[in-house]
């Protein structure tokens, strides 16, 4: 994919549906008994993985696309008795895997596989497997990595007390919370160390509550108690996606006469902080109800705790490349455990463009996993080929930077943006971006 540069954006687009809310609402609908409808669901690789696996587990799923990047999904759930007949193919969807590994505890046997051994196949799940083992479930894997087999069900699974680490991912905790009401006995969950990315846990509790589930939770989200309950079928709606919209807003802060993103609610997505960060950096940003408008302006560096908005960190790195001063994104160690190492690998691509950037462990920072970017308001020549690292967030970051480079950029592997935001480039074109798609000579993939 080739981006000529530099470019100016203007116009209005609607926020795509939230990836995180979509996977959660689809799962809750399947955990209910009866028919539910999930409206404004995201169409993405992750939502495809979830619906595919829910069918394998026994749910009836009917997806009707609306033609705008969203779908209405009718689901007849399996309730507390999922019954997979074939292995679950989870693709490259980490959250889908972790949520459904927990659901596997409700099954007599569930097998999990991936066609992405180089990515999801390397991501750790041992913390979750150790937790479900405390509930009487047996598991089989190599060091907690795919492929994984879980054997549980009514004859093995029991309630009581379970301890789980939240240091690597909050997805493990969310998985336990989803199955807790269906175990048949009270369950108390204690997070034993730290809990990264608390806002996604709040999203989990929100969608559970919308389906009638009551969870007793401590204010710090470190202790939970869940009594036996049943999910209620119903009609659920997915909010707009803050992480994907953060990339649009960041691009607007760099290149726009004025763009607006509509349909962004003040909800439990921590990435909503991206708008405040851009404003703090100096972007011309205004809000009106559920619309955010942004225009380019001279930017200054920022120091940001990325744990509060994990999926917006890479989007915010784009403006940092052009800001006056040195920006620092810290408390982001779990970025190393995503589709790629989202610290080392995107920084390597930015260096190809000429960005002066470092990891904390390379410059003596107190946080060895911090991302340090020394901005250059004069910008970069570009005109080079960079690798999207098969990671949707990296691709969006490089697109932001490429729009501002004097000679643009060529981004290889850009098709992987479809994992969370298949219409990203369409929306960029609607805002005026000039993008050329060509067949890559190395792998023959159409970008």
C-alpha positions as CSV (number, residue, x, y, z in Angstrom):
1,X,0.0,0.0,0.0
2,X,1.5,3.4,-1.1
3,X,0.7,6.7,0.6
4,X,1.9,9.7,-1.4
5,X,2.7,12.6,0.8
6,X,2.2,15.0,2.3
7,X,-1.6,15.1,2.5
8,X,-4.4,17.1,3.9
9,X,-7.5,15.5,5.4
10,X,-11.0,17.0,5.8
11,X,-14.5,15.7,6.3
12,X,-16.7,13.6,8.6
13,X,-16.8,9.8,9.2
14,X,-18.7,7.7,11.7
15,X,-16.9,5.6,14.3
16,X,-16.7,2.0,13.4
17,X,-18.3,-0.4,16.0
18,X,-16.2,-1.3,18.9
19,X,-14.2,-4.5,18.5
20,X,-14.0,-5.1,22.3
21,X,-17.7,-4.5,22.9
22,X,-18.6,-6.7,19.9
23,X,-16.8,-9.8,21.1
24,X,-18.2,-9.4,24.6
25,X,-21.8,-8.9,23.5
26,X,-21.7,-11.8,21.1
27,X,-20.4,-14.0,23.8
28,X,-23.0,-12.9,26.4
29,X,-25.7,-13.6,23.9
30,X,-24.4,-17.1,23.3
31,X,-24.2,-17.7,27.1
32,X,-27.9,-16.9,27.4
33,X,-30.7,-19.4,26.7
34,X,-33.0,-18.1,24.0
35,X,-32.7,-15.6,21.1
36,X,-30.7,-12.4,21.3
37,X,-29.9,-9.7,18.8
38,X,-26.6,-7.8,18.8
39,X,-27.0,-4.6,16.8
40,X,-24.2,-2.5,15.3
41,X,-21.7,-5.3,15.7
42,X,-18.2,-4.8,14.2
43,X,-17.3,-6.6,11.1
44,X,-13.7,-7.7,11.6
45,X,-11.4,-10.7,11.7
46,X,-12.0,-10.8,15.5
47,X,-15.8,-10.8,15.3
48,X,-15.6,-13.4,12.5
49,X,-13.5,-15.6,14.9
50,X,-16.0,-15.2,17.7
51,X,-19.0,-16.0,15.6
52,X,-17.3,-19.0,14.0
53,X,-16.3,-20.4,17.4
54,X,-19.8,-19.7,18.9
55,X,-21.3,-21.8,16.1
56,X,-18.7,-24.6,16.9
57,X,-19.8,-24.4,20.6
58,X,-23.5,-25.0,19.6
59,X,-25.0,-21.5,19.1
60,X,-27.2,-20.6,16.2
61,X,-25.7,-17.4,14.6
62,X,-27.1,-15.4,11.8
63,X,-25.0,-12.3,10.7
64,X,-26.7,-9.7,8.5
65,X,-24.4,-6.9,7.3
66,X,-25.8,-3.4,7.2
67,X,-23.4,-2.1,4.4
68,X,-21.7,0.4,6.6
69,X,-19.1,-1.7,8.4
70,X,-21.6,-3.0,10.9
71,X,-23.9,-6.0,11.3
72,X,-26.9,-7.1,13.2
73,X,-26.3,-10.6,14.6
74,X,-29.1,-12.9,15.8
75,X,-27.9,-15.6,18.2
76,X,-29.7,-18.5,19.8
77,X,-27.5,-19.3,22.7
78,X,-26.2,-22.5,24.3
79,X,-26.4,-21.2,27.8
80,X,-24.4,-23.2,30.4
81,X,-24.0,-26.2,28.1
82,X,-21.7,-25.5,25.2
83,X,-20.9,-28.7,23.2
84,X,-18.2,-28.3,20.6
85,X,-18.0,-31.2,18.1
86,X,-14.8,-30.0,16.3
87,X,-11.8,-27.9,17.4
88,X,-12.3,-24.2,17.8
89,X,-10.4,-22.2,15.2
90,X,-9.6,-18.9,16.9
91,X,-7.5,-17.3,14.1
92,X,-5.4,-14.5,15.5
93,X,-7.9,-13.2,18.0
94,X,-6.4,-13.1,21.5
95,X,-9.4,-11.9,23.4
96,X,-11.6,-14.4,21.7
97,X,-9.2,-17.2,22.7
98,X,-8.9,-16.2,26.3
99,X,-12.7,-15.7,26.8
100,X,-13.4,-19.0,25.1
101,X,-10.7,-20.9,27.0
102,X,-12.7,-20.1,30.1
103,X,-15.9,-21.2,28.4
104,X,-14.1,-24.4,27.6
105,X,-14.3,-25.2,31.3
106,X,-18.1,-25.7,30.8
107,X,-17.4,-28.3,28.2
108,X,-16.7,-32.0,28.5
109,X,-13.8,-31.4,26.1
110,X,-12.8,-28.4,24.0
111,X,-9.8,-28.1,21.7
112,X,-8.4,-24.8,20.5
113,X,-6.3,-24.3,17.5
114,X,-4.9,-21.4,15.4
115,X,-3.6,-20.9,11.9
116,X,-1.3,-18.2,13.2
117,X,1.3,-20.1,15.2
118,X,3.8,-17.2,14.6
119,X,1.5,-14.7,16.4
120,X,-1.3,-16.0,18.6
121,X,0.4,-19.3,18.9
122,X,3.2,-17.5,20.8
123,X,1.0,-15.6,23.2
124,X,0.9,-16.9,26.8
125,X,-2.2,-18.4,28.4
126,X,-0.8,-20.3,31.4
127,X,-2.2,-17.9,34.0
128,X,-5.7,-18.6,32.8
129,X,-5.1,-22.4,32.5
130,X,-3.8,-22.5,36.1
131,X,-6.9,-20.6,37.3
132,X,-9.4,-23.0,35.7
133,X,-7.4,-25.9,37.0
134,X,-8.3,-24.6,40.5
135,X,-11.9,-25.2,39.5
136,X,-11.5,-28.9,38.8
137,X,-10.7,-28.5,35.1
138,X,-7.9,-30.4,33.4
139,X,-5.8,-28.8,30.6
140,X,-3.2,-29.9,28.1
141,X,-0.8,-27.6,26.3
142,X,2.9,-26.8,25.9
143,X,3.7,-23.9,28.3
144,X,0.2,-22.6,28.1
145,X,0.4,-22.0,24.3
146,X,-1.8,-23.2,21.5
147,X,-2.9,-25.8,20.7
148,X,-4.8,-26.3,24.0
149,X,-7.3,-28.9,25.2
150,X,-9.6,-28.3,28.1
151,X,-11.7,-31.0,29.9
152,X,-14.3,-29.8,32.3
153,X,-18.1,-29.8,32.4
154,X,-20.6,-30.6,35.1
155,X,-18.8,-33.6,36.4
156,X,-15.5,-31.8,37.1
157,X,-16.2,-28.0,37.4
158,X,-16.9,-26.6,40.8
159,X,-17.0,-23.2,42.5
160,X,-15.3,-21.9,45.6
161,X,-12.2,-19.7,45.5
162,X,-9.9,-19.0,42.6
163,X,-6.8,-16.9,42.4
164,X,-5.5,-15.4,39.1
165,X,-2.7,-13.2,37.9
166,X,-3.7,-10.0,36.1
167,X,-0.1,-8.9,35.4
168,X,0.0,-10.1,31.8
169,X,-3.5,-9.5,30.6
170,X,-6.9,-8.6,32.0
171,X,-8.5,-10.9,29.4
172,X,-7.9,-13.9,31.7
173,X,-10.0,-12.3,34.5
174,X,-12.7,-11.4,32.0
175,X,-12.9,-15.0,30.9
176,X,-13.4,-16.2,34.4
177,X,-16.0,-13.6,35.1
178,X,-18.0,-14.6,32.0
179,X,-18.3,-18.3,33.1
180,X,-18.7,-17.6,36.9
181,X,-22.5,-17.3,36.9
182,X,-22.9,-20.7,35.1
183,X,-20.7,-22.9,37.3
184,X,-23.6,-23.7,39.6
185,X,-21.9,-22.8,42.8
186,X,-20.7,-19.4,44.2
187,X,-17.3,-18.3,42.9
188,X,-14.9,-15.9,44.6
189,X,-12.1,-14.5,42.4
190,X,-9.0,-12.8,43.7
191,X,-6.4,-11.1,41.5
192,X,-3.1,-12.0,43.2
193,X,-0.7,-9.3,41.9
194,X,-1.4,-6.3,39.6
195,X,-4.2,-5.9,37.1
196,X,-3.3,-4.3,33.8
197,X,-5.9,-2.7,31.6
198,X,-8.8,-2.3,34.1
199,X,-11.2,-0.6,31.7
200,X,-11.7,-3.8,29.6
201,X,-12.8,-5.5,32.8
202,X,-15.3,-2.7,33.4
203,X,-16.6,-3.4,29.8
204,X,-17.0,-7.1,30.8
205,X,-18.9,-6.2,33.9
206,X,-21.1,-3.8,31.9
207,X,-22.2,-6.3,29.3
208,X,-22.8,-8.9,32.0
209,X,-25.0,-6.5,33.9
210,X,-26.9,-5.7,30.7
211,X,-27.7,-9.4,30.4
212,X,-29.0,-9.5,34.0
213,X,-25.9,-10.8,35.8
214,X,-25.0,-9.3,39.3
215,X,-21.3,-9.3,40.2
216,X,-20.0,-8.1,43.6
217,X,-16.8,-6.3,42.8
218,X,-14.3,-4.4,44.9
219,X,-13.7,-0.8,43.8
220,X,-10.1,-1.7,42.7
221,X,-11.4,-4.7,40.7
222,X,-9.1,-7.1,42.6
223,X,-11.9,-9.2,44.3
224,X,-15.1,-10.5,43.0
225,X,-18.0,-12.8,44.1
226,X,-20.5,-14.2,41.7
227,X,-23.6,-16.3,42.7
228,X,-25.1,-18.9,40.3
229,X,-27.3,-17.0,37.8
230,X,-28.5,-17.2,34.2
231,X,-27.8,-14.8,31.4
232,X,-30.9,-13.2,30.0
233,X,-31.4,-13.1,26.2
234,X,-32.3,-9.7,24.8
235,X,-31.3,-6.9,22.4
236,X,-27.9,-5.4,22.8
237,X,-26.1,-2.6,21.0
238,X,-22.4,-2.0,20.3
239,X,-20.9,1.4,20.9
240,X,-18.5,3.2,18.6
241,X,-14.8,2.1,18.7
242,X,-12.4,4.4,20.5
243,X,-9.1,2.6,19.6
244,X,-9.7,2.8,15.9
245,X,-11.1,6.3,16.1
246,X,-8.0,7.3,18.0
247,X,-5.9,6.6,14.9
248,X,-8.3,8.8,12.8
249,X,-8.1,11.6,15.3
250,X,-4.3,11.4,15.5
251,X,-4.1,11.6,11.7
252,X,-6.4,14.6,11.9
253,X,-4.1,16.3,14.4
254,X,-1.2,15.9,12.0
255,X,-2.8,16.6,8.6
256,X,-6.3,17.9,8.8
257,X,-7.9,21.2,8.0
258,X,-10.6,19.7,10.1
259,X,-12.1,16.2,10.4
260,X,-14.8,14.9,12.7
261,X,-15.6,11.4,14.0
262,X,-19.2,10.8,15.0
263,X,-20.7,8.2,17.3
264,X,-18.2,8.2,20.2
265,X,-19.8,7.7,23.6
266,X,-18.2,8.5,27.0
267,X,-18.2,4.8,28.0
268,X,-15.9,2.2,29.6
269,X,-13.3,2.2,26.8
270,X,-10.1,3.6,28.3
271,X,-8.9,4.7,24.9
272,X,-11.4,7.6,25.1
273,X,-8.4,9.3,26.8
274,X,-6.8,9.7,23.4
275,X,-8.9,12.8,22.7
276,X,-7.7,14.4,25.9
277,X,-4.1,13.5,25.2
278,X,-4.2,15.1,21.7
279,X,-5.7,18.2,23.2
280,X,-3.0,18.3,25.8
281,X,-0.4,18.0,23.0
282,X,-1.9,21.1,21.4
283,X,-4.2,19.7,18.7
284,X,-7.2,21.9,17.9
285,X,-9.9,19.6,19.3
286,X,-13.6,20.2,20.1
287,X,-16.5,18.0,21.3
288,X,-20.2,18.3,20.5
289,X,-22.3,15.5,22.0
290,X,-21.0,12.3,20.4
291,X,-18.8,14.0,17.8
292,X,-15.1,14.9,18.1
293,X,-13.6,17.4,15.6
294,X,-9.8,17.9,15.3
295,X,-7.5,20.0,13.2
296,X,-3.7,20.2,12.9
297,X,-1.8,22.6,15.1
298,X,1.8,22.7,16.5
299,X,2.2,19.9,18.9
300,X,4.2,19.4,22.1
301,X,5.5,16.3,23.7
302,X,3.5,14.2,26.2
303,X,4.2,11.9,29.1
304,X,1.4,9.3,29.2
305,X,0.6,6.2,31.4
306,X,-0.4,3.9,28.6
307,X,-2.0,1.2,30.8
308,X,-5.1,3.3,30.9
309,X,-5.5,3.2,27.1
310,X,-3.5,0.3,25.8
311,X,-5.0,0.1,22.4
312,X,-4.5,3.9,21.7
313,X,-0.8,4.0,22.6
314,X,0.4,3.3,19.1
315,X,-2.1,5.8,17.6
316,X,-0.7,8.5,19.9
317,X,2.9,7.7,18.9
318,X,2.2,9.2,15.5
319,X,1.6,12.7,16.7
320,X,4.6,12.3,19.1
321,X,6.9,11.8,16.1
322,X,6.1,15.4,15.0
323,X,5.8,17.1,18.4
324,X,8.3,19.5,19.9
325,X,10.2,17.7,22.6
326,X,10.5,14.1,23.9
327,X,7.3,12.1,24.5
328,X,7.3,9.1,26.9
329,X,4.7,6.3,27.0
330,X,5.2,4.2,30.1
331,X,3.5,1.3,32.0
332,X,3.0,-0.5,28.6
333,X,5.0,-3.7,29.1
334,X,1.9,-5.8,28.0
335,X,2.2,-4.3,24.5
336,X,5.0,-6.8,24.0
337,X,2.4,-9.6,24.1
338,X,0.1,-8.5,21.3
339,X,0.0,-9.5,17.6
340,X,3.6,-8.4,17.5
341,X,6.0,-6.9,20.1
342,X,4.3,-3.4,19.9
343,X,7.3,-1.8,21.6
344,X,10.4,-3.1,19.7
345,X,8.8,-3.7,16.3
346,X,7.0,-0.4,15.6
347,X,10.0,1.5,16.9
348,X,12.2,-0.3,14.4
349,X,9.9,0.7,11.6
350,X,9.8,4.3,12.8
351,X,13.6,4.4,12.7
352,X,13.5,3.5,9.0
353,X,11.6,6.7,8.5
354,X,14.2,8.7,10.5
355,X,12.3,9.0,13.8
356,X,14.7,9.2,16.8
357,X,13.1,6.8,19.2
358,X,14.1,4.4,22.0
359,X,13.0,1.8,24.4
360,X,13.4,2.6,28.1
361,X,16.0,-0.1,28.5
362,X,18.1,1.6,25.8
363,X,18.3,4.9,27.5
364,X,18.3,4.3,31.2
365,X,14.6,5.1,31.7
366,X,13.1,4.0,35.0
367,X,10.6,1.9,33.0
368,X,12.6,-0.5,30.8
369,X,9.5,-1.0,28.6
370,X,8.8,2.7,28.1
371,X,8.5,4.1,24.6
372,X,10.6,7.2,24.1
373,X,10.1,9.4,21.0
374,X,12.1,12.5,20.3
375,X,9.8,14.5,18.1
376,X,10.8,16.5,15.0
377,X,8.2,19.2,14.1
378,X,10.0,19.7,10.7
379,X,8.9,16.2,9.8
380,X,10.5,13.4,7.7
381,X,11.3,12.8,4.1
382,X,9.9,9.3,4.0
383,X,9.8,7.6,0.6
384,X,10.8,4.3,2.2
385,X,9.2,0.9,2.6
386,X,8.0,0.0,6.1
387,X,6.5,-3.3,7.5
388,X,3.1,-3.3,9.1
389,X,4.4,-6.2,11.3
390,X,1.1,-8.1,10.6
391,X,-0.4,-5.9,13.3
392,X,-3.4,-3.7,12.8
393,X,-2.3,-1.1,15.3
394,X,1.2,-0.8,13.7
395,X,-0.4,-0.3,10.3
396,X,-2.6,2.5,11.5
397,X,0.4,4.2,13.2
398,X,2.5,4.0,10.1
399,X,-0.4,5.4,8.0
400,X,-0.6,8.5,10.3
401,X,3.1,9.1,9.9
402,X,3.1,8.5,6.2
403,X,0.4,11.1,5.6
404,X,2.8,13.7,6.9
405,X,6.0,12.6,5.2
406,X,7.3,14.7,2.3
407,X,7.6,11.6,0.1
408,X,5.0,9.5,1.8
409,X,5.5,5.8,2.7
410,X,4.9,2.3,1.3
411,X,3.5,0.0,4.0
412,X,3.8,-3.7,3.4
413,X,1.2,-6.1,4.8
414,X,-1.4,-3.4,5.1
415,X,-4.3,-5.9,4.7
416,X,-3.8,-7.0,8.3
417,X,-5.7,-3.8,9.4
418,X,-8.8,-6.0,8.9
419,X,-8.2,-7.6,12.2
420,X,-10.0,-4.8,13.9
421,X,-10.9,-2.1,11.3
422,X,-11.5,-3.5,7.8
423,X,-12.8,-0.1,6.6
424,X,-9.9,1.9,7.9
425,X,-8.5,2.8,4.5
426,X,-12.0,3.4,3.1
427,X,-12.6,5.9,5.9
428,X,-9.2,7.5,5.3
429,X,-10.1,7.9,1.6
430,X,-13.5,9.4,2.6
431,X,-11.5,12.0,4.5
432,X,-9.5,12.8,1.4
433,X,-6.4,10.5,1.7
434,X,-4.8,9.4,-1.5
435,X,-3.9,5.7,-1.3
436,X,-2.6,3.4,-3.9
437,X,-3.1,-0.4,-3.5
438,X,-0.8,-2.7,-5.3
439,X,0.1,-6.4,-5.3
440,X,3.1,-7.0,-3.2
441,X,6.0,-8.6,-5.0
442,X,7.3,-10.5,-2.0
443,X,4.3,-12.5,-1.0
444,X,1.7,-11.8,-3.7
445,X,-0.9,-10.6,-1.2
446,X,-3.3,-7.9,-2.3
447,X,-3.0,-5.0,0.1
